[in-house]
Every structure is written in C-alpha cells, then in structure tokens.
Amino acid sequence: MFETTLLVIYLLAALGVIGLVLIQQGKGADMGASFGAGASNTVFGAGGSGNFLTRMTAFFAFIFIVVCLILGRMSTHKADSQWVAPAEGQTIQKTDDVVKEVPTQKGEEIPE
C-alpha cells in the first residue's frame, strides 16, 4: 500500500515537472516581447510568472527526486530480503527455472 502511494506521488511529480517545464518560456522570449513582437504574459503579473513557475518546478523536482530515492532504497531492501543463503552442506541447483536446494557431501561435484 505504501509503495503504491509512493508510485502515484512519483508519477504526479514527474507529470508536474514535465508540464511546468513545457509551460515556461525560454530566456530569449522576453527579448522579443520587449520590442513588440508579442504580447507579454500578464496572467501571473509583470515578471511574476518566472518566479512562480520556477519555484513550482523546483518543488516538483525535489519531490520527484526524494520519492525516487525512497523507492530505490525500498526495492534494494526487498531484493536483499528475498535471497536466502543455503545452509552449510547444501547447494542451490537451478533446473528449468525452478531453484531447489540439494544436500551434498563435501567434495562432491554438482552435475550440470
């Protein structure tokens, strides 16, 4: 359940970063607007859109990276906990994608 919630947050943060980056204008776009080559953005106020969009992009990027690190750590620990080392005197034999423990004597070779 916790992992599913983190995955949803991860995807929403990724979509937020993508959307906000696509909305933002490049640095050269302001130069054209100052010479009358387009209407300036007044939705966020004069010059306010850069600050708001930049801060929101940084926020979503921070959430994305933190959740990415948490999910990576969780998957590493999950993989470590699934591996069980064989007991002394036993070996692991793999046949037809099935792993089973086979007791062996010391010095005895395992057929392949």
N, C-alpha and C positions, 0 to 999 in steps of 0.2 A: 504494500500500500504506500509506504513512504517512498519507495523507488519510483512508483508510478506518478506520484505527486511531483517529485523532482524532475521527472521526464517532461511533464506538462509545463512546469515552470521553465525548463530548459528550452523547449520549443517556442514558448511565448516570448522569451527573452531574445531568442535568435530572430524571430519574425519582427520583433520590435526594433532590433538593431538594423536589420535589412530595410525595413520601412523608413526609419528615421534617416538613414544614410541616403536613400533614394530621394527623400523629400528635400534634403539640404541642397543649397546652391553651391557651386564652386566659388573659389576666391575671385576669379575673374568676372563673375556675373555682376558684381556691384559696379565695376568699372563701366560696363555698357549702360547700366541704368542711370549713372550719373551724367551721361551725355545724351540722355533722352531716347535711348534705344530700347526702351521697355518700361513698363510701369513697375514701380518699386513695391515690395510686399508690405502691406500695411495691416495684415491680419494680426501680427504679433507686436505691432508698433514699429516705430522707426528704429531699425537696428536691433530690435529686441528678439527677432526670430533666431538670430545666430546664437545668442546666449541660451535661450530656452531649448532649442533643438540640440545644441552641443551638450548641454547638461543632461538632457534625457538620453541621448546616445551613450554618454559616459555611464549613466546609471544602468541602462540595459546591458551594456558591455560588461560592467562589473558583476551584475547578477549572472550573466551568461558564463563568465569565467569561474566564478565561485561554485556554481552548480556543476559545471564541467569537472572541476577538481574533486568535488564531493562524489559525483557519480563514478569517476575513475578510481577513487580510493575504495568505494564500495565494491566495484567489480573486481578489483585486485584481491580484496579480502574474501570475496565469495569464491574466487578461483582457488585460493590457498586452502580454504576450508573444505573444498570438495576432494582434495587429494589426500589419500590415506596411504601412508608408507606400509610396506609389507612387514610382517613380524619376522624376527630372526629365524632363519632356516626356511623361509618361504620366498618364492619369486613370483613375479607377475608375468603371465603369459597372455598374449593377445591373439585370438583366433576369430576370424570373421566378425570383426568389430565388437567382440564381446571380451571383456577383460575379466579374468578369473585368477585367483591365487592358487598356485600349485605348490604343495610341500615338496621340498627336495632335500637330498642329503648333501653334506659338504663335499665339494669336489665333483659332484655330478653335473654333467652338462645338460642344458635345456635344448630339446630338439626344436628346430625352426621350421 
